[in-house]
Amino acid sequence: DPHIDKQALELEKDNDSILIITSAGCNVLSLACESPKHIYSIDKNPCQNAVLELKIAAIRELDYEHFWQMWGRGKMDNFTKTWYPLLRQHLSLSARTFWDSHSHYFDGKHLLGRDSYYYKGPAGVLAWVTIKLFFRLIPGLNAALQELIHAPTLEIQREIYFSKVQKRLFNPVVMWLFSSSSTLALLNGVPEAQRKLLEEQAGTATI
């Protein structure tokens, strides 16, 4: 949670430098709002740095409505032909090379319904299967999740979660999937070797 990170780091404006794993770039951008001296954003997966560059380019070029279409919904009409050229000029050579062949992720077209950026790649396939198929197979879960999402207050959300969502969502099948190293690697990008290292240093994590 970047809000907790900000409290823990107590960054001094224009003085502190940060080394951070890029991941999807959200934490990087959140910490950038604190105006540190420098942020070194690194990632073993170069695609993550390309995502961060595209987000920064979108901040520079798009208004809120179109930015939300791109990163909130994960798709924009005619993205590759109309919008990508505006963003491409702000990208490094490596990011251009990646997005030149992957800009269609935001075009909103797919024969099987994976029409959002968030349904692309291995994690995206898992998200699509979970949302479009798995949630609908558990009686009452999809309706309960929609009710929770559209609840007007945090108190009502809490009531819906504990009364309708929790037992349905965290059933034995889901817990079995969460115990799989392969599933966890897809969900949060943490490979088994890194997870084992964390467990050795800080104890085994439980869900």
C-alpha positions as CSV (number, residue, x, y, z in Angstrom):
1,D,0.0,0.0,0.0
2,P,1.7,3.2,-1.1
3,H,0.0,5.2,1.7
4,I,1.7,3.0,4.3
5,D,5.0,3.2,2.4
6,K,4.9,7.0,2.5
7,Q,4.3,7.0,6.3
8,A,7.1,4.5,6.8
9,L,9.7,6.1,4.5
10,E,9.0,9.7,5.7
11,L,10.5,11.0,2.4
12,E,12.1,14.4,2.4
13,K,11.2,16.5,-0.7
14,D,14.1,17.0,-3.2
15,N,16.4,15.1,-0.8
16,D,15.7,11.4,-0.7
17,S,16.3,8.9,-3.5
18,I,14.3,5.7,-3.8
19,L,15.1,2.3,-5.3
20,I,11.8,0.4,-6.1
21,I,10.6,-2.6,-8.0
22,T,8.5,-1.3,-10.9
23,S,5.8,-3.9,-10.9
24,A,2.8,-2.2,-12.6
25,G,4.2,1.3,-11.8
26,C,1.4,2.4,-9.5
27,N,3.6,2.6,-6.4
28,V,6.3,4.4,-8.4
29,L,3.9,7.1,-9.5
30,S,2.4,7.4,-6.0
31,L,5.8,8.0,-4.4
32,A,6.7,10.4,-7.2
33,C,3.9,12.6,-5.9
34,E,6.1,13.1,-2.8
35,S,8.8,14.8,-5.0
36,P,11.8,12.8,-3.9
37,K,15.2,13.7,-5.4
38,H,15.2,10.6,-7.7
39,I,13.4,7.3,-8.2
40,Y,15.3,4.3,-9.5
41,S,12.6,2.0,-10.8
42,I,13.9,-1.5,-11.7
43,D,12.3,-4.8,-12.6
44,K,13.5,-8.2,-13.8
45,N,10.7,-8.2,-16.3
46,P,11.3,-5.4,-18.9
47,C,7.6,-5.4,-19.8
48,Q,6.8,-3.8,-16.4
49,N,9.0,-0.8,-17.2
50,A,7.3,-0.5,-20.6
51,V,4.0,-0.4,-18.7
52,L,5.3,2.4,-16.4
53,E,6.5,4.4,-19.4
54,L,3.1,4.1,-21.1
55,K,1.3,5.3,-18.0
56,I,3.6,8.3,-17.7
57,A,3.0,9.1,-21.4
58,A,-0.8,8.8,-20.8
59,I,-0.6,11.2,-17.9
60,R,1.2,13.7,-20.2
61,E,-1.2,13.4,-23.2
62,L,-4.7,12.3,-22.0
63,D,-7.4,14.0,-20.1
64,Y,-9.0,12.2,-17.2
65,E,-11.9,10.7,-19.2
66,H,-9.6,9.1,-21.7
67,F,-7.0,8.1,-19.1
68,W,-9.8,6.3,-17.2
69,Q,-10.8,4.5,-20.4
70,M,-7.3,3.3,-21.0
71,W,-6.3,2.3,-17.5
72,G,-9.6,1.9,-15.7
73,R,-11.4,-0.1,-18.4
74,G,-8.3,-1.3,-20.1
75,K,-9.6,-0.4,-23.6
76,M,-10.1,2.6,-25.9
77,D,-11.8,2.8,-29.3
78,N,-9.1,2.8,-32.1
79,F,-6.3,2.9,-29.6
80,T,-3.6,1.6,-31.9
81,K,-4.4,4.0,-34.7
82,T,-5.6,7.1,-32.9
83,W,-4.1,7.2,-29.4
84,Y,-1.0,5.1,-29.4
85,P,0.9,7.5,-31.8
86,L,0.4,10.3,-29.3
87,L,1.9,8.3,-26.5
88,R,4.6,6.6,-28.5
89,Q,6.6,9.9,-28.8
90,H,7.3,9.8,-25.1
91,L,8.5,6.3,-24.9
92,S,12.1,5.0,-24.8
93,L,13.3,2.8,-27.6
94,S,12.9,-0.4,-25.6
95,A,9.3,0.6,-24.6
96,R,8.5,1.5,-28.2
97,T,9.7,-1.9,-29.3
98,F,7.4,-3.6,-26.8
99,W,4.3,-1.5,-27.4
100,D,4.6,-1.4,-31.2
101,S,3.7,-5.1,-31.1
102,H,1.4,-5.0,-28.1
103,S,-0.6,-1.8,-28.5
104,H,-3.6,-4.0,-29.6
105,Y,-4.0,-5.0,-25.9
106,F,-6.0,-1.7,-25.5
107,D,-8.0,-1.9,-28.7
108,G,-10.9,-3.7,-27.0
109,K,-11.2,-6.5,-29.5
110,H,-11.0,-10.3,-28.9
111,L,-12.9,-13.2,-30.2
112,L,-13.2,-14.9,-26.8
113,G,-14.2,-11.8,-24.9
114,R,-10.8,-11.0,-23.5
115,D,-11.3,-7.4,-24.7
116,S,-9.4,-5.5,-22.0
117,Y,-5.7,-4.9,-21.4
118,Y,-6.3,-6.6,-18.0
119,Y,-7.2,-9.8,-19.6
120,K,-3.9,-10.1,-21.6
121,G,-0.9,-12.1,-20.7
122,P,-0.8,-15.1,-18.2
123,A,-2.2,-13.1,-15.3
124,G,-4.8,-11.6,-17.6
125,V,-6.0,-15.1,-18.7
126,L,-6.3,-16.1,-15.0
127,A,-8.3,-12.9,-14.3
128,W,-10.6,-13.6,-17.2
129,V,-11.2,-17.2,-16.2
130,T,-11.8,-16.2,-12.6
131,I,-14.2,-13.3,-13.3
132,K,-16.0,-14.6,-16.4
133,L,-16.2,-18.3,-15.5
134,F,-15.3,-19.2,-11.9
135,F,-17.2,-16.5,-10.1
136,R,-20.3,-17.4,-12.1
137,L,-20.1,-21.1,-11.2
138,I,-20.4,-20.4,-7.5
139,P,-24.1,-19.8,-6.7
140,G,-24.7,-16.3,-5.5
141,L,-21.1,-15.1,-5.6
142,N,-21.3,-12.9,-8.7
143,A,-24.4,-11.2,-7.6
144,A,-22.9,-10.6,-4.1
145,L,-19.8,-9.1,-5.6
146,Q,-21.8,-6.8,-7.8
147,E,-23.8,-5.7,-4.7
148,L,-20.6,-5.1,-2.8
149,I,-19.0,-3.1,-5.6
150,H,-22.1,-0.8,-5.8
151,A,-22.7,-0.4,-2.1
152,P,-23.0,3.3,-1.2
153,T,-21.0,3.1,2.1
154,L,-18.1,1.3,3.6
155,E,-20.3,0.0,6.4
156,I,-22.7,-1.6,3.9
157,Q,-19.8,-3.1,2.0
158,R,-18.5,-4.6,5.2
159,E,-21.8,-6.2,6.0
160,I,-22.2,-7.6,2.4
161,Y,-18.7,-9.0,2.5
162,F,-19.0,-10.9,5.8
163,S,-22.6,-12.1,5.2
164,K,-22.5,-12.9,1.5
165,V,-19.0,-12.9,-0.1
166,Q,-16.4,-14.3,2.3
167,K,-17.6,-17.9,2.6
168,R,-18.4,-18.2,-1.0
169,L,-15.2,-16.6,-2.3
170,F,-12.7,-18.4,0.1
171,N,-14.1,-21.8,-0.4
172,P,-11.9,-25.0,-0.3
173,V,-11.2,-24.9,-4.0
174,V,-10.0,-21.3,-3.9
175,M,-7.8,-22.0,-0.9
176,W,-6.3,-25.0,-2.7
177,L,-5.5,-22.8,-5.7
178,F,-3.9,-20.2,-3.4
179,S,-1.6,-22.9,-2.0
180,S,-0.1,-23.5,-5.4
181,S,3.2,-21.8,-6.2
182,S,2.2,-21.5,-9.9
183,T,-1.0,-19.7,-9.0
184,L,0.7,-17.3,-6.7
185,A,3.3,-16.5,-9.3
186,L,0.6,-15.7,-11.8
187,L,-1.4,-13.6,-9.3
188,N,1.4,-11.4,-7.9
189,G,4.4,-12.1,-10.0
190,V,6.4,-13.5,-7.1
191,P,8.3,-16.6,-8.3
192,E,8.7,-19.7,-6.1
193,A,12.4,-19.0,-5.4
194,Q,11.7,-15.5,-4.1
195,R,8.7,-16.7,-2.0
196,K,10.9,-19.4,-0.4
197,L,13.5,-16.8,0.4
198,L,10.9,-14.6,2.1
199,E,9.6,-17.5,4.1
200,E,13.1,-18.4,5.3
201,Q,13.8,-14.9,6.4
202,A,10.4,-13.9,7.8
203,G,8.4,-17.1,8.3
204,T,5.8,-18.8,6.3
205,A,3.0,-16.6,5.1
206,T,-0.6,-17.8,5.6
207,I,-3.8,-16.8,3.9
